[in-house]
Amino acid sequence: MSNLLLSVTAVPLLALAWWGFRRSTPQAVRPAHKAVVQMPVPTAMAPVARDEAPVPEALIRFHWCTEDQMEPDKRDRLMAAIRDIPHPPQALQRILSPDFMARASSTELREVIMGEPLIAAKVLASINSPFYGLHTPVTDLGQAVTFLGIHSVHSTCLQHMLAGSFKPKLPGVQKTFETLWKASAIASEIASRLDKALHLPVQGSLATQVVLSFVGLLATASVIPPTGLSAWLQRDRLGRARLEQDLLGLNSTEIGHLLLTHRWSLPTGLVTDVHEGSRLLATAPQDIAPERVPRLALAYLCARLGERLALGQLSSLENYLPAEDEAVDMHHLRACLAHPALNRLNEALHSPDMLRAVRQMQAPAAAD
C-alpha cells in the first residue's frame, strides 16, 4: 500500500528525510518509557492537583497539521492510500449506532455478531484465551457477557470487526500490528473498568472510544515504509506525530479521523469524541469544555497505558501515578487530572481487580 505514497524516485529522499529526522529529534521526544517516573503509591491514593507546568519546548515547537493545511498532491496520495483500506463489515455500523450504544444488551449484541459467524468464532476464541483468564470456558456471547460485562465483550467484537481492514501484507510487519492490537485490547479493558469505577456520565462509550482511537495508528502502520515501523512505534506520542507528519503530511489522529469520517461514515458524535480525545497531546485543558475533560482525559490516558504495557515500556500499574508522569506526551493530561470527577483515579488504577486484570493481560507476552 505504501507504493501509493512513494514513487521509485522518492525512496532515496524518504530515506534521507528519515535519517535527518532521527538525528535532529531532541531527547524530549524519545520513547515514553525513558521519561515515565515510577513513584511509590501514597496511602491516601489521591491525585496530585496542580497548575499546569510550563509547556515543554518540544510541544511549543510542534505544529499540529490538519487536512486543510496539506498540499493538494500530498493529500491526494494519502487519500488514495486510505481508499485502499477495506471497509469493515456492515455489522460495525450497527453496533456503533447511537441507538444500539444506548440500549445494548447481550441478546442484541449476540444477534448482530451471530450474523458474522467468522467474527463470532474469533470473539469466543479471544474471550477464552489466557488474555482474560476465565476459569470456565464460555460457549456463547451471552455467557461471555455474564463473566466479562457487556462493554468488554462489545470492545472485543469491535476489535475483530476492525481487524479485517488491517491485515499486513508483509510478514516482517506482523509483529507491529500484533502489538497495536494488544495495546488496543489492554487499553479498552482498562477504560471499561475505569468507566465503572469512576461512575462517569454516559457509561459504556469510553472503551469503544478507546478502541477506535487506535484506527489512526493501524491506518498509519499500513501506509508508512515497512522498514521504519518498529522505530516509529517505539517513539512516544509526540515523536510519532512529528514523524507521521514529516512522512505523510498528517499525524495518525488526523489520518484516523479521515478514515472514520470520509470512508467509513461512522456516527459523528462518536468520531468527534475519538478525535478530541486523541488531540489531548496538543490541547490545553482550558481549551476543552469542563464537562468533557474527564472522559477525554481518560480516553487519552488509557490509550497511552495500553501502548506502554504492550510495548513493555511499563511493567504494571502498581506504582504508576499519572499525575507524576513527566513524559512530554502526558503534559496536558497532567493538568486535566485535577478535575474533581477524577479524584478517585489513582484508587481505581490501583484496585486489586484492576492490577490483577492487567497482570493477566500481560501474561501472554510473558509466556512468549
N, C-alpha and C positions, 0 to 999 in steps of 0.2 A: 504493500500500500504506500510505502514511503516513496516509491518510484513516481507517484503523482506529484510529490513535492520537490524532488531533486532530479534534475537532468544530469546527464553524464558530465557535462562541463562544470556543473556546480559542485560536484563532490569534493574537488580539491579545496574550493573556497569554504565549504562547510567544515572540512577537517581543520582548516586554518582557524576558522571562527571558534570552533570547539576548543582548540589548543589555547587560543588567545584568551578565551573566557576562563579556562581553568587556571591560567597564570594570573589573570587580573582579578579574580574573585577574592574579596577581602575575607579575612578569617571570620568576620562576623556572620557570614552566611555559610559556614561549613556545617556538616551534618549536625542535627539537633542533639544527638547523644553526647556530643562534646560539651554542650552548653547546659544540659539538664543538671540541676543541683539536687542531689538526694539529701533530704533533711530528716532528722528524727521527727516522728509524729507527736505533736503536742497532746497532752492529755485532754485538753478541752476540745480538740478536734475542730477548732474554729478557724475559718479562713482569715487570712491577713487582709484587713481593709486598709487601703492606702490610696493616695492620689496617684494618678498616672505619672510615671517617671518620664524624664526627657526622652523624646523619640530617638532611637538609635540612628546613627549616621547612615547605616546600611538601608534602613527604611526610608529615611529622608531622600536618599539618592534614587530610590526605586520609583519608577513611574508605571502605574497600572494601566496597561493599554486596553482599549475597548475596540469592538468591531468597527465602529465608525471612524476610528483613528488609523485603521490599516490602509496600506497602499492597495489599490484595487487588484493588481496582479497577485499579490501575496494572499489577499482574501479569496480570490478565485481558486488558487491552488489548495488552500486549506478547506474550502467548501467542497471541492472535488474529492478530497480525501475523506471528508466526513460523509459524503454521499455514498462512499464505498462501504461504510459500516452498516451491516444489515439491521433491519428493523427487528425488534423483539417480538415475541408472539402477541397476538391481539389481546390475549388474556391480561397482559400487563396493563393495558388501558383500563380494563375493568377493575382490577384490584387497587388501582391508584385513583380511581374516580372519587370525587368528594363524597358522594352518597355511600359508596362502599366503605370508605375510610371511616365515615361517621357511625355506621351501624354494623361493621364487620363482625361476623360470628364464625365459629368453627364450621358450622354447616355450610354457610355461604362460601367460605374460603375453600372448603373441600369440594364443593360443586364446581368451582372455577378450575381448580387445579386438576381434578379428575378428567376435565376436558382436554388436558395436555398430559397424556399418560407418561411420556418420557420424562417430563419435568417432575411429575408426581413421584416417579421412581427415584429420581435423583434427590428430591427433597427428603424422602424417607431414608435414603442411604446416608445423607448428611446428618440427619437427626439421630440416627443410630450409630454414628461414628464416635470415636473417642473424644471428639471435639466437645460434645455436650455431656458426656459422661453419664448417660442414663443407665441405671442398673437393670432395667427391664426393657427389652426391645419393643418398639411400637410397630404396629402393622398398618395403621391408617392415620390420617391427619387429625382426626378427632382425638385420638389418644395422644398425639404429639402436642396438641393444644393443652390438654389436661396437664401434661408434665412440664411444658416449657412456657405456656402462655400464648395467647393469640398473636402478640406483636413479634415475638421471637420467630414463630412459625411463618408469619407474614413476611418478615425480612428474609428468611431463608428461601421462601418461594420467589421473592423478588430477585434475589441474587442469582438463582438458577435461570430465571427468565432472561435476565440480562446477559448471562454467560454466553448464550448463543451468538450474541452480537460481537463478542470479543474473543475470537479464537486465534491465537498466534499461529502464523504460517511457518515460522522458522523454529526448529527445536531449541535453538540457543536462547530464545527469549521466553520460553515456557516458565522458567523459574520466576521471572519478573512478574508475570501475570498471576502465578500462584501466590506470590507474596501479596499482591494487591487484593486478591480475593480473600486471603486470610485476614488481611488488615480490615477489609470491609466487614467481614463476619464478626471479628472481635469488637470493632467499633460499634456496630449495630447492637450487639448484645450488651455492651456497657451502656449504650444510650437507652435501651429498653429498661434496664434496671434503674438507671438514674431517673428516668421519667416517672417510674412508680414510686421511688423513694422520696423524691422531692415534691411530688404532688403538683406539678406544674399544670396550668390550664391546657385544655385541648390535648389530653394524654393520647398517646398512640401514634402520633405522627413523627416523633423525634427519630426513632430507629429507621423509619422509611426515608426521612430526610438525609440521614447519615449515609445510608446505602447509596442513595442517588448522588451524593456528593463525590463518590468515587468514579462516577461515569466519566467525568472530565479526565481523571488520571488514566483510566483504561483507554479512552479515546486517544489521549496523547501518546501513551505507550504503543498504540497501533500505528502511529504515523511518524514518530521520530526515528532516526537511524538506529537500527538494532544494536550496533556496536557500542552505543552510548547509553543503553538502557540501565545497566547496573549502576553506573556512576550517577546518572540522573536520579534514580530512586533513592540513593543513599543521602542525597542532599536534604537539608531542611526545607520547609515550605517556601521560604523566601528564595533560597538558592535555586530551587526547581523553577519557580516562577520566572526568575531572571533568565534562566537558560531556555525555558519554553518560549518566552517572548523573543529571545535572540534567534532561535531557530525557526519558529513558526509564526511569529507576529502577535500571538496571544498566549496567555498562560492557561493552564489546564482548567481553571474555574470558568473562564470565558469560553473555552472550547466546549466544555460540558454544557454550558448554557445554550450555545448554538445548536448542539445536538438535541437537547431536550425540547427546545422550542421549535426550531426550523424543520427538524427532521422527524421527531417523534411526537410532537404536539401534545405533550403531557399537560396536566392541569396547571393553569397559570399560577395560582396561589402556591402550590407545592414547589414549582420551579423557582418562584421568587424566593421562597424560604431557603432552598438549596443554594441559590446564587448568593444571597446576602450572608448566609452563614459562612460560606467559604471565603467571602470577601473580608472577613474579620481580620485577616492578615494585615490589611492596609486601611481598615476603617476604625476610626477612633470611636469610643463608646458614646461621646456626646453627639455623634452624627447618626445615632440609632435611636428610634423611639424607645423610651424607657421600658415599656411593656414588652418589647420584642427582645430586649437584651438577654434575659436568661436563656431562652430557647436557642437563640443564635449562638450564644457563648457555649452552651453545652454541645451543640452540634459540632462546632469547631474543635472543642476540646476532645470529644470522643473520636473524631477522625484522626487527630494528631496522635492520641494514645493508641489507637488501633494500628497506625503506621509504625510507631516506635516499638510496640510489643511484637509485631510481626517481623520487623527487621532486626530484632534483638538489641535495639538501642535502649530499651527499658526492660528490665527483667521481671518486674511485678509492679503492682500499685501500692504495695505495703508501706513504703516510706516516701511515697510520692505526694508532694503538695503543689497543686497547680499555681498557687499564689507565690511560690518560691522558685518557680521555673523561670530562669533568667534567659532562656533562649530567645533570640531576636524574633522568631516567628510566633512567639507567645506574648509579645509586648502588649498589644491592645487587649488581648484576652485577660491579662492580669488585672487591668483596671475594671473590666466587666465583672470580676468576681466579687466586688464589693456590693453588688446588687442584693438587697435583702432576701430575695427569693432563692438565692444560692448560699444562704448561711449554713446549710447543712450539707454542703457538697463534700467536704472532707470526710464527714461521718459516713456518707453514702459510699464514697470511694473505698473507704477502709472497713466497710462492714464485712463480717465473716463470709456472708453469702457472695459478695462481690469478689473478695480475694480468692475464695475457693473456685468460683466460676472462671476467673482469669487464669488461675493455675491450671485448671482443666483445659482451657482453650490453648494454653501454651504447651500442654503435654505432647501433642502430636509432633511438634517441632523438636522437642527434646528426644523423642523416640527415634526421629530420623538421624 
